[in-house]
Amino acid sequence: MATVITFAQQKGGSGKTTLTANIAVELAARGRAVALLDSDPQGSLGRWFMTRFEREKGVQGDLTFSTSSAWGIGYEAGKYRDSHDFVLIDTPPKIDSDLRPALKASDLIVVPVSASQVDLWATEGVLEMAAREGKRPLAVLNRGRAATRLTHAIRAALSGLDADAAGCAISNRVAFAEAMGAGLAVREFAGAKPAAAEIAALTDEILQRLDG
């Protein structure tokens, strides 16, 4: 039966779509069948997937993609229950009743938190909704800058949230944006080994958490 992972955050620009795409490709490259569901009307994940589809040759991993309304997400995820190992859901940057079906359908909720106090504040809404569904999310420091006081402060603050703080963090690297624009993941993008290593480490942590 497919494991459902939802990427959610109230604030736009937190990196939800980038993490969704890169974790999906990493899982697929490890031999897992992965379905992507885009419930964000902005459609960035769909644009990435279509760019990827047009490239076709040379990309690693086989992915399935579809869009869904917020309220239809449980039904759409159910379509892949027996045919895929994972369903990854990208959600819109808002917190309201429309997000509840995705949270309810999830085996794991991943909340990316950029290295800013504003992003940390915005996380509270997602965590409150997840708690009402009986879920404890995984908070991931995203777009951090190494050796800065702000990054260290935000990372320390994650441990005080009603969530589990991921042990690994994703750095603010231009390779993520360049790879996404080309319809690729960083593991497929030349010169992006440090970024690819971070995604691999986060994927390991997600799998360990699911297995636990």
C-alpha positions in Angstrom: 0.0 0.0 0.0 1.3 3.4 -0.9 2.8 5.7 1.7 1.4 9.3 1.5 3.7 12.2 2.2 2.4 15.7 2.2 4.6 18.8 1.9 2.8 21.8 3.6 3.6 25.3 4.7 1.5 28.5 5.1 4.1 30.9 3.7 4.9 30.9 0.0 8.5 30.5 -1.1 9.3 28.0 1.6 10.5 25.4 -1.0 7.7 22.9 -0.8 7.6 22.2 -4.5 11.4 21.9 -4.7 11.5 19.4 -1.9 8.6 17.5 -3.3 10.2 17.1 -6.7 13.7 16.2 -5.4 12.5 13.7 -2.8 10.3 12.1 -5.5 13.2 11.7 -7.9 15.4 10.4 -5.1 12.9 7.8 -4.1 12.3 6.8 -7.8 16.1 6.4 -8.3 16.1 4.0 -5.4 13.6 1.8 -7.3 10.4 3.1 -5.7 7.2 3.7 -7.7 6.3 7.4 -7.0 3.1 9.3 -7.8 3.1 13.1 -7.6 -0.1 15.0 -6.8 -0.2 18.8 -7.3 -3.1 20.5 -5.4 -1.5 24.0 -5.7 -3.4 26.1 -8.3 -0.1 27.8 -9.1 0.9 24.5 -10.8 4.7 24.8 -10.4 5.1 21.1 -9.8 3.2 20.4 -13.0 5.3 22.9 -15.0 8.4 21.1 -13.6 7.0 17.7 -14.5 6.1 18.7 -18.1 9.5 20.2 -18.6 10.9 16.9 -17.4 8.6 14.9 -19.6 9.7 16.9 -22.7 13.3 16.1 -21.9 12.4 12.4 -21.4 15.8 11.0 -22.3 18.5 11.1 -19.6 16.4 11.6 -16.6 16.5 9.1 -13.8 13.4 7.5 -12.2 9.9 6.9 -13.4 7.3 9.2 -11.9 3.5 9.5 -12.3 1.9 12.9 -12.1 -1.7 14.3 -11.7 -3.4 17.3 -10.4 -6.2 17.4 -7.8 -8.5 19.8 -6.1 -7.9 20.2 -2.4 -11.0 18.3 -1.5 -10.4 15.5 -4.0 -6.9 14.7 -2.7 -7.9 11.7 -0.7 -9.7 10.2 -3.7 -6.8 10.9 -6.1 -4.2 9.5 -3.6 -6.4 6.4 -3.3 -6.0 5.7 -7.0 -2.3 4.9 -6.4 -2.8 2.9 -3.2 -2.0 -0.5 -4.8 0.1 0.5 -7.8 2.8 2.8 -6.2 5.1 2.8 -3.2 4.7 6.5 -2.4 2.3 9.4 -3.2 3.9 12.8 -2.7 1.5 15.8 -2.4 2.4 19.4 -3.0 -0.1 21.8 -1.4 -0.9 25.5 -1.8 0.7 28.1 0.5 -2.3 28.7 2.7 -3.8 27.3 5.9 -7.5 26.7 5.8 -10.0 23.9 5.6 -8.9 23.1 2.1 -5.6 21.7 3.5 -7.3 19.3 5.9 -8.0 16.5 3.4 -4.3 16.3 2.4 -3.2 16.2 6.1 -5.8 13.6 6.9 -4.6 11.3 4.0 -1.0 11.6 5.0 1.3 9.1 6.7 3.9 11.8 7.1 3.6 15.6 6.8 6.9 17.4 5.9 7.0 21.1 6.8 9.9 23.1 5.2 10.9 26.1 7.2 13.2 28.7 5.6 15.8 30.4 7.7 13.7 33.4 8.8 11.7 34.3 11.9 8.6 35.1 9.7 8.7 31.5 8.2 9.0 30.1 11.7 5.9 32.0 12.8 4.0 30.9 9.6 4.7 27.3 10.6 2.4 27.5 13.6 -0.8 27.3 11.5 0.3 24.1 9.8 1.3 22.4 13.0 -2.0 23.3 14.7 -4.0 21.8 11.8 -1.8 18.7 11.8 -2.3 18.3 15.5 -6.0 18.3 15.1 -5.6 15.4 12.7 -3.5 13.6 15.2 -0.3 14.0 13.1 3.2 15.1 14.3 5.0 16.6 11.2 8.6 16.6 10.4 10.0 20.2 10.3 12.9 20.7 7.8 15.2 23.7 7.8 15.3 24.7 4.2 17.4 27.3 2.3 19.6 27.7 5.3 22.9 29.5 5.1 25.8 27.8 6.8 27.5 29.4 9.8 25.1 32.3 10.2 23.5 33.2 13.5 20.0 33.3 12.0 20.3 29.8 10.6 21.6 28.5 14.0 18.8 30.3 15.8 16.0 29.0 13.5 17.4 25.5 13.7 17.4 25.7 17.5 13.9 27.0 17.5 12.6 24.0 15.5 13.2 21.8 18.5 10.6 23.8 20.4 7.8 23.3 17.9 5.0 20.8 18.1 6.9 18.7 15.4 10.0 16.6 15.1 13.0 18.6 13.7 14.9 16.9 10.9 18.5 16.2 11.8 19.6 17.2 8.3 19.1 20.6 6.7 18.8 21.8 3.1 21.1 24.6 2.2 20.4 27.7 0.1 22.0 26.5 -3.2 21.4 27.9 -6.6 21.6 24.4 -8.0 18.1 23.7 -6.7 16.6 26.5 -8.8 18.6 25.6 -11.9 17.7 22.0 -11.7 14.0 22.7 -11.3 14.0 25.0 -14.3 15.5 22.3 -16.4 12.9 19.7 -15.2 15.5 17.8 -13.2 16.4 17.0 -9.6 19.7 17.9 -8.2 20.9 14.3 -8.3 20.6 14.5 -12.1 22.1 18.0 -12.4 25.8 18.4 -13.2 27.8 20.1 -10.4 25.1 19.7 -7.8 26.7 16.9 -5.6 26.5 18.8 -2.3 22.8 19.5 -2.9 22.2 15.9 -4.0 23.8 14.7 -0.8 21.5 16.8 1.3 18.4 15.4 -0.5 19.7 11.9 -0.1 20.3 12.4 3.6 16.8 13.9 4.1 15.3 11.0 2.1 17.1 8.5 4.4 15.7 10.3 7.4 12.2 10.3 6.1 12.4 6.5 5.4 13.8 5.8 8.8 11.0 7.8 10.4 8.4 5.9 8.4 10.0 2.6 9.2 10.1 3.5 12.9 
